Amino acid sequence: MHTIYRLNADELDSKFLDSLKSMFGHKQIEIAVSEADETDYLLRAPANRERLLQAVADVDAGRNLVTPDQTPFR
């Protein structure tokens, strides 16, 4: 079984540990901790990765830019 938890470190408590113990019983487990990087998460899916990298390239080249209407609301 492979499970990924994404949470704030402040949310770690005894209930979280109890949940892990309940899920995995008396099995040997491995816990790896890393700081979550939203960029990595967004780039994980190939379609998102391609779209986001193309958007960055477009901005760098000054292509396909959209300028919002600057008139104030009344």
CHARMM internal coordinates of N, CA and C (Angstrom, degrees):
IC EDIT
DIST 1 N 1 CA 1.4410
DIST 1 CA 1 C 1.5289
ANGL 1 N 1 CA 1 C 108.93
DIST 1 C 2 N 1.3222
ANGL 1 CA 1 C 2 N 115.77
DIHE 1 N 1 CA 1 C 2 N 140.74
DIST 2 N 2 CA 1.4632
ANGL 1 C 2 N 2 CA 121.42
DIHE 1 CA 1 C 2 N 2 CA 179.48
DIST 2 CA 2 C 1.5219
ANGL 2 N 2 CA 2 C 107.60
DIHE 1 C 2 N 2 CA 2 C -129.39
DIST 2 C 3 N 1.3151
ANGL 2 CA 2 C 3 N 117.56
DIHE 2 N 2 CA 2 C 3 N 124.48
DIST 3 N 3 CA 1.4571
ANGL 2 C 3 N 3 CA 122.04
DIHE 2 CA 2 C 3 N 3 CA -179.01
DIST 3 CA 3 C 1.5170
ANGL 3 N 3 CA 3 C 109.43
DIHE 2 C 3 N 3 CA 3 C -133.77
DIST 3 C 4 N 1.3189
ANGL 3 CA 3 C 4 N 116.41
DIHE 3 N 3 CA 3 C 4 N 137.03
DIST 4 N 4 CA 1.4624
ANGL 3 C 4 N 4 CA 121.32
DIHE 3 CA 3 C 4 N 4 CA 176.13
DIST 4 CA 4 C 1.5173
ANGL 4 N 4 CA 4 C 107.94
DIHE 3 C 4 N 4 CA 4 C -116.40
DIST 4 C 5 N 1.3134
ANGL 4 CA 4 C 5 N 116.52
DIHE 4 N 4 CA 4 C 5 N 128.65
DIST 5 N 5 CA 1.4548
ANGL 4 C 5 N 5 CA 122.81
DIHE 4 CA 4 C 5 N 5 CA 174.92
DIST 5 CA 5 C 1.5210
ANGL 5 N 5 CA 5 C 107.22
DIHE 4 C 5 N 5 CA 5 C -107.64
DIST 5 C 6 N 1.3168
ANGL 5 CA 5 C 6 N 116.28
DIHE 5 N 5 CA 5 C 6 N 133.76
DIST 6 N 6 CA 1.4629
ANGL 5 C 6 N 6 CA 121.10
DIHE 5 CA 5 C 6 N 6 CA 176.17
DIST 6 CA 6 C 1.5201
ANGL 6 N 6 CA 6 C 106.09
DIHE 5 C 6 N 6 CA 6 C -120.84
DIST 6 C 7 N 1.3326
ANGL 6 CA 6 C 7 N 117.22
DIHE 6 N 6 CA 6 C 7 N 109.74
DIST 7 N 7 CA 1.4434
ANGL 6 C 7 N 7 CA 121.08
DIHE 6 CA 6 C 7 N 7 CA -177.30
DIST 7 CA 7 C 1.5186
ANGL 7 N 7 CA 7 C 110.97
DIHE 6 C 7 N 7 CA 7 C -153.32
DIST 7 C 8 N 1.3024
ANGL 7 CA 7 C 8 N 115.33
DIHE 7 N 7 CA 7 C 8 N 165.57
DIST 8 N 8 CA 1.4523
ANGL 7 C 8 N 8 CA 121.82
DIHE 7 CA 7 C 8 N 8 CA 176.80
DIST 8 CA 8 C 1.5232
ANGL 8 N 8 CA 8 C 108.35
DIHE 7 C 8 N 8 CA 8 C -78.87
DIST 8 C 9 N 1.3098
ANGL 8 CA 8 C 9 N 117.09
DIHE 8 N 8 CA 8 C 9 N 142.66
DIST 9 N 9 CA 1.4657
ANGL 8 C 9 N 9 CA 120.79
DIHE 8 CA 8 C 9 N 9 CA -179.02
DIST 9 CA 9 C 1.5213
ANGL 9 N 9 CA 9 C 111.75
DIHE 8 C 9 N 9 CA 9 C -57.65
DIST 9 C 10 N 1.3334
ANGL 9 CA 9 C 10 N 117.80
DIHE 9 N 9 CA 9 C 10 N -28.80
DIST 10 N 10 CA 1.4579
ANGL 9 C 10 N 10 CA 121.20
DIHE 9 CA 9 C 10 N 10 CA 178.58
DIST 10 CA 10 C 1.5243
ANGL 10 N 10 CA 10 C 112.60
DIHE 9 C 10 N 10 CA 10 C -65.81
DIST 10 C 11 N 1.3276
ANGL 10 CA 10 C 11 N 117.30
DIHE 10 N 10 CA 10 C 11 N -17.06
DIST 11 N 11 CA 1.4575
ANGL 10 C 11 N 11 CA 121.41
DIHE 10 CA 10 C 11 N 11 CA -179.39
DIST 11 CA 11 C 1.5330
ANGL 11 N 11 CA 11 C 113.35
DIHE 10 C 11 N 11 CA 11 C -86.53
DIST 11 C 12 N 1.3130
ANGL 11 CA 11 C 12 N 116.99
DIHE 11 N 11 CA 11 C 12 N -6.29
DIST 12 N 12 CA 1.4692
ANGL 11 C 12 N 12 CA 119.91
DIHE 11 CA 11 C 12 N 12 CA 178.55
DIST 12 CA 12 C 1.5263
ANGL 12 N 12 CA 12 C 109.26
DIHE 11 C 12 N 12 CA 12 C -71.53
DIST 12 C 13 N 1.3079
ANGL 12 CA 12 C 13 N 116.05
DIHE 12 N 12 CA 12 C 13 N 124.50
DIST 13 N 13 CA 1.4556
ANGL 12 C 13 N 13 CA 120.62
DIHE 12 CA 12 C 13 N 13 CA 179.58
DIST 13 CA 13 C 1.5272
ANGL 13 N 13 CA 13 C 108.87
DIHE 12 C 13 N 13 CA 13 C -152.21
DIST 13 C 14 N 1.2997
ANGL 13 CA 13 C 14 N 115.78
DIHE 13 N 13 CA 13 C 14 N -176.28
DIST 14 N 14 CA 1.4673
ANGL 13 C 14 N 14 CA 120.11
DIHE 13 CA 13 C 14 N 14 CA -177.63
DIST 14 CA 14 C 1.5278
ANGL 14 N 14 CA 14 C 111.41
DIHE 13 C 14 N 14 CA 14 C -65.56
DIST 14 C 15 N 1.3442
ANGL 14 CA 14 C 15 N 118.33
DIHE 14 N 14 CA 14 C 15 N -29.98
DIST 15 N 15 CA 1.4720
ANGL 14 C 15 N 15 CA 120.24
DIHE 14 CA 14 C 15 N 15 CA 177.83
DIST 15 CA 15 C 1.5269
ANGL 15 N 15 CA 15 C 110.41
DIHE 14 C 15 N 15 CA 15 C -64.48
DIST 15 C 16 N 1.3331
ANGL 15 CA 15 C 16 N 117.01
DIHE 15 N 15 CA 15 C 16 N -37.56
DIST 16 N 16 CA 1.4639
ANGL 15 C 16 N 16 CA 120.43
DIHE 15 CA 15 C 16 N 16 CA 177.52
DIST 16 CA 16 C 1.5256
ANGL 16 N 16 CA 16 C 110.05
DIHE 15 C 16 N 16 CA 16 C -63.05
DIST 16 C 17 N 1.3180
ANGL 16 CA 16 C 17 N 117.01
DIHE 16 N 16 CA 16 C 17 N -46.42
DIST 17 N 17 CA 1.4691
ANGL 16 C 17 N 17 CA 120.40
DIHE 16 CA 16 C 17 N 17 CA 178.72
DIST 17 CA 17 C 1.5230
ANGL 17 N 17 CA 17 C 111.47
DIHE 16 C 17 N 17 CA 17 C -62.96
DIST 17 C 18 N 1.3195
ANGL 17 CA 17 C 18 N 116.37
DIHE 17 N 17 CA 17 C 18 N -41.21
DIST 18 N 18 CA 1.4691
ANGL 17 C 18 N 18 CA 119.83
DIHE 17 CA 17 C 18 N 18 CA 177.47
DIST 18 CA 18 C 1.5275
ANGL 18 N 18 CA 18 C 110.84
DIHE 17 C 18 N 18 CA 18 C -61.14
DIST 18 C 19 N 1.3291
ANGL 18 CA 18 C 19 N 116.15
DIHE 18 N 18 CA 18 C 19 N -38.52
DIST 19 N 19 CA 1.4621
ANGL 18 C 19 N 19 CA 120.60
DIHE 18 CA 18 C 19 N 19 CA 178.40
DIST 19 CA 19 C 1.5300
ANGL 19 N 19 CA 19 C 110.77
DIHE 18 C 19 N 19 CA 19 C -63.65
DIST 19 C 20 N 1.3256
ANGL 19 CA 19 C 20 N 116.70
DIHE 19 N 19 CA 19 C 20 N -43.23
DIST 20 N 20 CA 1.4759
ANGL 19 C 20 N 20 CA 120.39
DIHE 19 CA 19 C 20 N 20 CA 177.43
DIST 20 CA 20 C 1.5285
ANGL 20 N 20 CA 20 C 110.77
DIHE 19 C 20 N 20 CA 20 C -61.15
DIST 20 C 21 N 1.3047
ANGL 20 CA 20 C 21 N 115.94
DIHE 20 N 20 CA 20 C 21 N -45.76
DIST 21 N 21 CA 1.4598
ANGL 20 C 21 N 21 CA 120.05
DIHE 20 CA 20 C 21 N 21 CA 179.90
DIST 21 CA 21 C 1.5224
ANGL 21 N 21 CA 21 C 111.38
DIHE 20 C 21 N 21 CA 21 C -60.74
DIST 21 C 22 N 1.3188
ANGL 21 CA 21 C 22 N 115.95
DIHE 21 N 21 CA 21 C 22 N -39.58
DIST 22 N 22 CA 1.4536
ANGL 21 C 22 N 22 CA 120.86
DIHE 21 CA 21 C 22 N 22 CA 179.82
DIST 22 CA 22 C 1.5293
ANGL 22 N 22 CA 22 C 111.50
DIHE 21 C 22 N 22 CA 22 C -66.87
DIST 22 C 23 N 1.3284
ANGL 22 CA 22 C 23 N 116.53
DIHE 22 N 22 CA 22 C 23 N -41.93
DIST 23 N 23 CA 1.4669
ANGL 22 C 23 N 23 CA 120.70
DIHE 22 CA 22 C 23 N 23 CA -178.12
DIST 23 CA 23 C 1.5146
ANGL 23 N 23 CA 23 C 112.97
DIHE 22 C 23 N 23 CA 23 C -68.17
DIST 23 C 24 N 1.3365
ANGL 23 CA 23 C 24 N 116.24
DIHE 23 N 23 CA 23 C 24 N -39.57
DIST 24 N 24 CA 1.4569
ANGL 23 C 24 N 24 CA 119.81
DIHE 23 CA 23 C 24 N 24 CA -171.45
DIST 24 CA 24 C 1.5236
ANGL 24 N 24 CA 24 C 114.04
DIHE 23 C 24 N 24 CA 24 C -106.22
DIST 24 C 25 N 1.3158
ANGL 24 CA 24 C 25 N 116.90
DIHE 24 N 24 CA 24 C 25 N -0.95
DIST 25 N 25 CA 1.4628
ANGL 24 C 25 N 25 CA 119.73
DIHE 24 CA 24 C 25 N 25 CA 175.92
DIST 25 CA 25 C 1.5135
ANGL 25 N 25 CA 25 C 112.87
DIHE 24 C 25 N 25 CA 25 C 54.36
DIST 25 C 26 N 1.3221
ANGL 25 CA 25 C 26 N 115.99
DIHE 25 N 25 CA 25 C 26 N -132.28
DIST 26 N 26 CA 1.4598
ANGL 25 C 26 N 26 CA 121.77
DIHE 25 CA 25 C 26 N 26 CA -177.51
DIST 26 CA 26 C 1.5321
ANGL 26 N 26 CA 26 C 111.71
DIHE 25 C 26 N 26 CA 26 C -98.65
DIST 26 C 27 N 1.3210
ANGL 26 CA 26 C 27 N 116.20
DIHE 26 N 26 CA 26 C 27 N 21.44
DIST 27 N 27 CA 1.4744
ANGL 26 C 27 N 27 CA 120.51
DIHE 26 CA 26 C 27 N 27 CA -178.02
DIST 27 CA 27 C 1.5244
ANGL 27 N 27 CA 27 C 111.17
DIHE 26 C 27 N 27 CA 27 C -80.90
DIST 27 C 28 N 1.3197
ANGL 27 CA 27 C 28 N 114.76
DIHE 27 N 27 CA 27 C 28 N 154.25
DIST 28 N 28 CA 1.4557
ANGL 27 C 28 N 28 CA 121.73
DIHE 27 CA 27 C 28 N 28 CA 173.13
DIST 28 CA 28 C 1.5319
ANGL 28 N 28 CA 28 C 107.35
DIHE 27 C 28 N 28 CA 28 C -72.52
DIST 28 C 29 N 1.3397
ANGL 28 CA 28 C 29 N 118.36
DIHE 28 N 28 CA 28 C 29 N 129.44
DIST 29 N 29 CA 1.4624
ANGL 28 C 29 N 29 CA 120.90
DIHE 28 CA 28 C 29 N 29 CA 179.18
DIST 29 CA 29 C 1.5196
ANGL 29 N 29 CA 29 C 110.34
DIHE 28 C 29 N 29 CA 29 C -125.72
DIST 29 C 30 N 1.3021
ANGL 29 CA 29 C 30 N 115.44
DIHE 29 N 29 CA 29 C 30 N 163.93
DIST 30 N 30 CA 1.4681
ANGL 29 C 30 N 30 CA 122.33
DIHE 29 CA 29 C 30 N 30 CA 177.12
DIST 30 CA 30 C 1.5236
ANGL 30 N 30 CA 30 C 107.04
DIHE 29 C 30 N 30 CA 30 C -125.50
DIST 30 C 31 N 1.3162
ANGL 30 CA 30 C 31 N 116.85
DIHE 30 N 30 CA 30 C 31 N 131.45
DIST 31 N 31 CA 1.4571
ANGL 30 C 31 N 31 CA 121.31
DIHE 30 CA 30 C 31 N 31 CA 179.21
DIST 31 CA 31 C 1.5180
ANGL 31 N 31 CA 31 C 108.49
DIHE 30 C 31 N 31 CA 31 C -119.32
DIST 31 C 32 N 1.3310
ANGL 31 CA 31 C 32 N 115.97
DIHE 31 N 31 CA 31 C 32 N 122.50
DIST 32 N 32 CA 1.4658
ANGL 31 C 32 N 32 CA 122.25
DIHE 31 CA 31 C 32 N 32 CA 176.41
DIST 32 CA 32 C 1.5193
ANGL 32 N 32 CA 32 C 107.50
DIHE 31 C 32 N 32 CA 32 C -116.43
DIST 32 C 33 N 1.3160
ANGL 32 CA 32 C 33 N 117.05
DIHE 32 N 32 CA 32 C 33 N 133.12
DIST 33 N 33 CA 1.4594
ANGL 32 C 33 N 33 CA 121.18
DIHE 32 CA 32 C 33 N 33 CA -178.34
DIST 33 CA 33 C 1.5177
ANGL 33 N 33 CA 33 C 108.97
DIHE 32 C 33 N 33 CA 33 C -120.01
DIST 33 C 34 N 1.3271
ANGL 33 CA 33 C 34 N 115.73
DIHE 33 N 33 CA 33 C 34 N 131.88
DIST 34 N 34 CA 1.4583
ANGL 33 C 34 N 34 CA 120.36
DIHE 33 CA 33 C 34 N 34 CA 175.52
DIST 34 CA 34 C 1.5174
ANGL 34 N 34 CA 34 C 108.66
DIHE 33 C 34 N 34 CA 34 C -145.10
DIST 34 C 35 N 1.3031
ANGL 34 CA 34 C 35 N 114.89
DIHE 34 N 34 CA 34 C 35 N 157.09
DIST 35 N 35 CA 1.4583
ANGL 34 C 35 N 35 CA 119.74
DIHE 34 CA 34 C 35 N 35 CA 177.41
DIST 35 CA 35 C 1.5227
ANGL 35 N 35 CA 35 C 107.83
DIHE 34 C 35 N 35 CA 35 C -73.68
DIST 35 C 36 N 1.3132
ANGL 35 CA 35 C 36 N 116.80
DIHE 35 N 35 CA 35 C 36 N 130.01
DIST 36 N 36 CA 1.4619
ANGL 35 C 36 N 36 CA 121.16
DIHE 35 CA 35 C 36 N 36 CA -179.16
DIST 36 CA 36 C 1.5266
ANGL 36 N 36 CA 36 C 109.13
DIHE 35 C 36 N 36 CA 36 C -73.96
DIST 36 C 37 N 1.3180
ANGL 36 CA 36 C 37 N 115.25
DIHE 36 N 36 CA 36 C 37 N 131.11
DIST 37 N 37 CA 1.4630
ANGL 36 C 37 N 37 CA 121.98
DIHE 36 CA 36 C 37 N 37 CA 178.12
DIST 37 CA 37 C 1.5175
ANGL 37 N 37 CA 37 C 107.23
DIHE 36 C 37 N 37 CA 37 C -115.97
DIST 37 C 38 N 1.3167
ANGL 37 CA 37 C 38 N 117.10
DIHE 37 N 37 CA 37 C 38 N 114.01
DIST 38 N 38 CA 1.4636
ANGL 37 C 38 N 38 CA 121.04
DIHE 37 CA 37 C 38 N 38 CA -177.52
DIST 38 CA 38 C 1.5212
ANGL 38 N 38 CA 38 C 111.96
DIHE 37 C 38 N 38 CA 38 C -58.73
DIST 38 C 39 N 1.3254
ANGL 38 CA 38 C 39 N 117.23
DIHE 38 N 38 CA 38 C 39 N -32.12
DIST 39 N 39 CA 1.4604
ANGL 38 C 39 N 39 CA 119.58
DIHE 38 CA 38 C 39 N 39 CA 179.52
DIST 39 CA 39 C 1.5187
ANGL 39 N 39 CA 39 C 110.15
DIHE 38 C 39 N 39 CA 39 C -62.54
DIST 39 C 40 N 1.3263
ANGL 39 CA 39 C 40 N 116.74
DIHE 39 N 39 CA 39 C 40 N -45.08
DIST 40 N 40 CA 1.4660
ANGL 39 C 40 N 40 CA 119.94
DIHE 39 CA 39 C 40 N 40 CA 178.41
DIST 40 CA 40 C 1.5208
ANGL 40 N 40 CA 40 C 110.84
DIHE 39 C 40 N 40 CA 40 C -60.17
DIST 40 C 41 N 1.3195
ANGL 40 CA 40 C 41 N 116.08
DIHE 40 N 40 CA 40 C 41 N -42.07
DIST 41 N 41 CA 1.4597
ANGL 40 C 41 N 41 CA 120.76
DIHE 40 CA 40 C 41 N 41 CA -179.74
DIST 41 CA 41 C 1.5311
ANGL 41 N 41 CA 41 C 110.49
DIHE 40 C 41 N 41 CA 41 C -62.02
DIST 41 C 42 N 1.3341
ANGL 41 CA 41 C 42 N 117.06
DIHE 41 N 41 CA 41 C 42 N -45.39
DIST 42 N 42 CA 1.4658
ANGL 41 C 42 N 42 CA 120.98
DIHE 41 CA 41 C 42 N 42 CA -178.33
DIST 42 CA 42 C 1.5243
ANGL 42 N 42 CA 42 C 112.01
DIHE 41 C 42 N 42 CA 42 C -68.23
DIST 42 C 43 N 1.3248
ANGL 42 CA 42 C 43 N 117.01
DIHE 42 N 42 CA 42 C 43 N -30.40
DIST 43 N 43 CA 1.4647
ANGL 42 C 43 N 43 CA 120.55
DIHE 42 CA 42 C 43 N 43 CA -178.15
DIST 43 CA 43 C 1.5260
ANGL 43 N 43 CA 43 C 112.83
DIHE 42 C 43 N 43 CA 43 C -86.65
DIST 43 C 44 N 1.3063
ANGL 43 CA 43 C 44 N 117.96
DIHE 43 N 43 CA 43 C 44 N -5.56
DIST 44 N 44 CA 1.4681
ANGL 43 C 44 N 44 CA 121.06
DIHE 43 CA 43 C 44 N 44 CA -176.48
DIST 44 CA 44 C 1.5288
ANGL 44 N 44 CA 44 C 112.59
DIHE 43 C 44 N 44 CA 44 C -63.81
DIST 44 C 45 N 1.3178
ANGL 44 CA 44 C 45 N 117.83
DIHE 44 N 44 CA 44 C 45 N -42.97
DIST 45 N 45 CA 1.4717
ANGL 44 C 45 N 45 CA 120.99
DIHE 44 CA 44 C 45 N 45 CA -179.51
DIST 45 CA 45 C 1.5277
ANGL 45 N 45 CA 45 C 108.86
DIHE 44 C 45 N 45 CA 45 C -79.22
DIST 45 C 46 N 1.3198
ANGL 45 CA 45 C 46 N 118.24
DIHE 45 N 45 CA 45 C 46 N 127.15
DIST 46 N 46 CA 1.4671
ANGL 45 C 46 N 46 CA 121.29
DIHE 45 CA 45 C 46 N 46 CA -177.04
DIST 46 CA 46 C 1.5382
ANGL 46 N 46 CA 46 C 114.01
DIHE 45 C 46 N 46 CA 46 C -53.93
DIST 46 C 47 N 1.3285
ANGL 46 CA 46 C 47 N 117.29
DIHE 46 N 46 CA 46 C 47 N -40.92
DIST 47 N 47 CA 1.4740
ANGL 46 C 47 N 47 CA 119.24
DIHE 46 CA 46 C 47 N 47 CA -179.41
DIST 47 CA 47 C 1.5239
ANGL 47 N 47 CA 47 C 111.09
DIHE 46 C 47 N 47 CA 47 C -65.87
DIST 47 C 48 N 1.3416
ANGL 47 CA 47 C 48 N 117.18
DIHE 47 N 47 CA 47 C 48 N -43.14
DIST 48 N 48 CA 1.4663
ANGL 47 C 48 N 48 CA 120.48
DIHE 47 CA 47 C 48 N 48 CA 176.93
DIST 48 CA 48 C 1.5132
ANGL 48 N 48 CA 48 C 110.88
DIHE 47 C 48 N 48 CA 48 C -62.95
DIST 48 C 49 N 1.3266
ANGL 48 CA 48 C 49 N 115.66
DIHE 48 N 48 CA 48 C 49 N -43.78
DIST 49 N 49 CA 1.4634
ANGL 48 C 49 N 49 CA 120.81
DIHE 48 CA 48 C 49 N 49 CA -178.42
DIST 49 CA 49 C 1.5230
ANGL 49 N 49 CA 49 C 110.51
DIHE 48 C 49 N 49 CA 49 C -57.92
DIST 49 C 50 N 1.3302
ANGL 49 CA 49 C 50 N 116.17
DIHE 49 N 49 CA 49 C 50 N -48.80
DIST 50 N 50 CA 1.4607
ANGL 49 C 50 N 50 CA 120.39
DIHE 49 CA 49 C 50 N 50 CA -178.51
DIST 50 CA 50 C 1.5297
ANGL 50 N 50 CA 50 C 111.03
DIHE 49 C 50 N 50 CA 50 C -61.90
DIST 50 C 51 N 1.3226
ANGL 50 CA 50 C 51 N 115.22
DIHE 50 N 50 CA 50 C 51 N -45.08
DIST 51 N 51 CA 1.4728
ANGL 50 C 51 N 51 CA 119.37
DIHE 50 CA 50 C 51 N 51 CA -178.19
DIST 51 CA 51 C 1.5308
ANGL 51 N 51 CA 51 C 111.63
DIHE 50 C 51 N 51 CA 51 C -64.46
DIST 51 C 52 N 1.3357
ANGL 51 CA 51 C 52 N 117.17
DIHE 51 N 51 CA 51 C 52 N -44.70
DIST 52 N 52 CA 1.4585
ANGL 51 C 52 N 52 CA 120.59
DIHE 51 CA 51 C 52 N 52 CA -178.48
DIST 52 CA 52 C 1.5255
ANGL 52 N 52 CA 52 C 112.31
DIHE 51 C 52 N 52 CA 52 C -68.29
DIST 52 C 53 N 1.3196
ANGL 52 CA 52 C 53 N 116.59
DIHE 52 N 52 CA 52 C 53 N -41.34
DIST 53 N 53 CA 1.4671
ANGL 52 C 53 N 53 CA 119.11
DIHE 52 CA 52 C 53 N 53 CA 178.64
DIST 53 CA 53 C 1.5268
ANGL 53 N 53 CA 53 C 111.31
DIHE 52 C 53 N 53 CA 53 C -66.79
DIST 53 C 54 N 1.3396
ANGL 53 CA 53 C 54 N 116.96
DIHE 53 N 53 CA 53 C 54 N -35.33
DIST 54 N 54 CA 1.4589
ANGL 53 C 54 N 54 CA 120.53
DIHE 53 CA 53 C 54 N 54 CA 176.47
DIST 54 CA 54 C 1.5299
ANGL 54 N 54 CA 54 C 110.07
DIHE 53 C 54 N 54 CA 54 C -66.56
DIST 54 C 55 N 1.3213
ANGL 54 CA 54 C 55 N 117.16
DIHE 54 N 54 CA 54 C 55 N -39.64
DIST 55 N 55 CA 1.4655
ANGL 54 C 55 N 55 CA 121.06
DIHE 54 CA 54 C 55 N 55 CA 178.69
DIST 55 CA 55 C 1.5225
ANGL 55 N 55 CA 55 C 110.66
DIHE 54 C 55 N 55 CA 55 C -63.37
DIST 55 C 56 N 1.3158
ANGL 55 CA 55 C 56 N 117.57
DIHE 55 N 55 CA 55 C 56 N -41.29
DIST 56 N 56 CA 1.4664
ANGL 55 C 56 N 56 CA 121.13
DIHE 55 CA 55 C 56 N 56 CA 177.45
DIST 56 CA 56 C 1.5277
ANGL 56 N 56 CA 56 C 109.83
DIHE 55 C 56 N 56 CA 56 C -63.16
DIST 56 C 57 N 1.3315
ANGL 56 CA 56 C 57 N 117.39
DIHE 56 N 56 CA 56 C 57 N -44.57
DIST 57 N 57 CA 1.4650
ANGL 56 C 57 N 57 CA 121.33
DIHE 56 CA 56 C 57 N 57 CA 178.50
DIST 57 CA 57 C 1.5293
ANGL 57 N 57 CA 57 C 110.48
DIHE 56 C 57 N 57 CA 57 C -62.01
DIST 57 C 58 N 1.3318
ANGL 57 CA 57 C 58 N 117.45
DIHE 57 N 57 CA 57 C 58 N -40.16
DIST 58 N 58 CA 1.4646
ANGL 57 C 58 N 58 CA 121.04
DIHE 57 CA 57 C 58 N 58 CA 178.49
DIST 58 CA 58 C 1.5251
ANGL 58 N 58 CA 58 C 111.33
DIHE 57 C 58 N 58 CA 58 C -62.74
DIST 58 C 59 N 1.3211
ANGL 58 CA 58 C 59 N 117.00
DIHE 58 N 58 CA 58 C 59 N -44.10
DIST 59 N 59 CA 1.4649
ANGL 58 C 59 N 59 CA 120.38
DIHE 58 CA 58 C 59 N 59 CA 178.66
DIST 59 CA 59 C 1.5224
ANGL 59 N 59 CA 59 C 109.86
DIHE 58 C 59 N 59 CA 59 C -62.79
DIST 59 C 60 N 1.3217
ANGL 59 CA 59 C 60 N 117.03
DIHE 59 N 59 CA 59 C 60 N -45.08
DIST 60 N 60 CA 1.4679
ANGL 59 C 60 N 60 CA 120.78
DIHE 59 CA 59 C 60 N 60 CA 179.28
DIST 60 CA 60 C 1.5200
ANGL 60 N 60 CA 60 C 111.63
DIHE 59 C 60 N 60 CA 60 C -59.66
DIST 60 C 61 N 1.3375
ANGL 60 CA 60 C 61 N 116.59
DIHE 60 N 60 CA 60 C 61 N -35.16
DIST 61 N 61 CA 1.4701
ANGL 60 C 61 N 61 CA 121.02
DIHE 60 CA 60 C 61 N 61 CA -178.03
DIST 61 CA 61 C 1.5326
ANGL 61 N 61 CA 61 C 112.39
DIHE 60 C 61 N 61 CA 61 C -92.24
DIST 61 C 62 N 1.3365
ANGL 61 CA 61 C 62 N 117.49
DIHE 61 N 61 CA 61 C 62 N -3.05
DIST 62 N 62 CA 1.4579
ANGL 61 C 62 N 62 CA 120.17
DIHE 61 CA 61 C 62 N 62 CA -179.11
DIST 62 CA 62 C 1.5202
ANGL 62 N 62 CA 62 C 113.64
DIHE 61 C 62 N 62 CA 62 C 72.68
DIST 62 C 63 N 1.3250
ANGL 62 CA 62 C 63 N 117.54
DIHE 62 N 62 CA 62 C 63 N 25.08
DIST 63 N 63 CA 1.4718
ANGL 62 C 63 N 63 CA 122.64
DIHE 62 CA 62 C 63 N 63 CA -179.77
DIST 63 CA 63 C 1.5237
ANGL 63 N 63 CA 63 C 110.83
DIHE 62 C 63 N 63 CA 63 C -102.96
DIST 63 C 64 N 1.3417
ANGL 63 CA 63 C 64 N 115.02
DIHE 63 N 63 CA 63 C 64 N 153.15
DIST 64 N 64 CA 1.4641
ANGL 63 C 64 N 64 CA 122.49
DIHE 63 CA 63 C 64 N 64 CA 172.72
DIST 64 CA 64 C 1.5285
ANGL 64 N 64 CA 64 C 113.16
DIHE 63 C 64 N 64 CA 64 C 52.81
DIST 64 C 65 N 1.3154
ANGL 64 CA 64 C 65 N 116.41
DIHE 64 N 64 CA 64 C 65 N 35.93
DIST 65 N 65 CA 1.4588
ANGL 64 C 65 N 65 CA 120.40
DIHE 64 CA 64 C 65 N 65 CA 179.60
DIST 65 CA 65 C 1.5220
ANGL 65 N 65 CA 65 C 109.73
DIHE 64 C 65 N 65 CA 65 C -86.47
DIST 65 C 66 N 1.3079
ANGL 65 CA 65 C 66 N 116.86
DIHE 65 N 65 CA 65 C 66 N 142.20
DIST 66 N 66 CA 1.4487
ANGL 65 C 66 N 66 CA 122.47
DIHE 65 CA 65 C 66 N 66 CA 177.80
DIST 66 CA 66 C 1.5113
ANGL 66 N 66 CA 66 C 107.61
DIHE 65 C 66 N 66 CA 66 C -117.28
DIST 66 C 67 N 1.3214
ANGL 66 CA 66 C 67 N 116.69
DIHE 66 N 66 CA 66 C 67 N 124.98
DIST 67 N 67 CA 1.4518
ANGL 66 C 67 N 67 CA 121.70
DIHE 66 CA 66 C 67 N 67 CA 178.50
DIST 67 CA 67 C 1.5245
ANGL 67 N 67 CA 67 C 108.07
DIHE 66 C 67 N 67 CA 67 C -104.13
DIST 67 C 68 N 1.3289
ANGL 67 CA 67 C 68 N 117.03
DIHE 67 N 67 CA 67 C 68 N 118.71
DIST 68 N 68 CA 1.4615
ANGL 67 C 68 N 68 CA 118.79
DIHE 67 CA 67 C 68 N 68 CA -179.34
DIST 68 CA 68 C 1.5224
ANGL 68 N 68 CA 68 C 111.26
DIHE 67 C 68 N 68 CA 68 C -68.00
DIST 68 C 69 N 1.3127
ANGL 68 CA 68 C 69 N 115.40
DIHE 68 N 68 CA 68 C 69 N 154.70
DIST 69 N 69 CA 1.4640
ANGL 68 C 69 N 69 CA 121.60
DIHE 68 CA 68 C 69 N 69 CA 177.10
DIST 69 CA 69 C 1.5276
ANGL 69 N 69 CA 69 C 107.73
DIHE 68 C 69 N 69 CA 69 C -61.33
DIST 69 C 70 N 1.3219
ANGL 69 CA 69 C 70 N 116.51
DIHE 69 N 69 CA 69 C 70 N 127.18
DIST 70 N 70 CA 1.4605
ANGL 69 C 70 N 70 CA 121.57
DIHE 69 CA 69 C 70 N 70 CA -176.23
DIST 70 CA 70 C 1.5349
ANGL 70 N 70 CA 70 C 113.03
DIHE 69 C 70 N 70 CA 70 C -94.53
DIST 70 C 71 N 1.3314
ANGL 70 CA 70 C 71 N 118.39
DIHE 70 N 70 CA 70 C 71 N 1.54
DIST 71 N 71 CA 1.4593
ANGL 70 C 71 N 71 CA 119.33
DIHE 70 CA 70 C 71 N 71 CA -179.71
DIST 71 CA 71 C 1.5284
ANGL 71 N 71 CA 71 C 109.43
DIHE 70 C 71 N 71 CA 71 C -72.98
DIST 71 C 72 N 1.3269
ANGL 71 CA 71 C 72 N 116.43
DIHE 71 N 71 CA 71 C 72 N 135.36
DIST 72 N 72 CA 1.4689
ANGL 71 C 72 N 72 CA 119.08
DIHE 71 CA 71 C 72 N 72 CA -178.94
DIST 72 CA 72 C 1.5197
ANGL 72 N 72 CA 72 C 112.38
DIHE 71 C 72 N 72 CA 72 C -70.93
DIST 72 C 73 N 1.3266
ANGL 72 CA 72 C 73 N 115.46
DIHE 72 N 72 CA 72 C 73 N 152.89
DIST 73 N 73 CA 1.4646
ANGL 72 C 73 N 73 CA 120.54
DIHE 72 CA 72 C 73 N 73 CA 175.65
DIST 73 CA 73 C 1.5092
ANGL 73 N 73 CA 73 C 109.00
DIHE 72 C 73 N 73 CA 73 C -73.77
DIST 73 C 74 N 1.3047
ANGL 73 CA 73 C 74 N 116.29
DIHE 73 N 73 CA 73 C 74 N 148.35
DIST 74 N 74 CA 1.4702
ANGL 73 C 74 N 74 CA 120.04
DIHE 73 CA 73 C 74 N 74 CA 177.24
DIST 74 CA 74 C 1.4825
ANGL 74 N 74 CA 74 C 110.41
DIHE 73 C 74 N 74 CA 74 C -126.30
END
COOR INIT
IC SEED 1 N 1 CA 1 C
IC BUILD
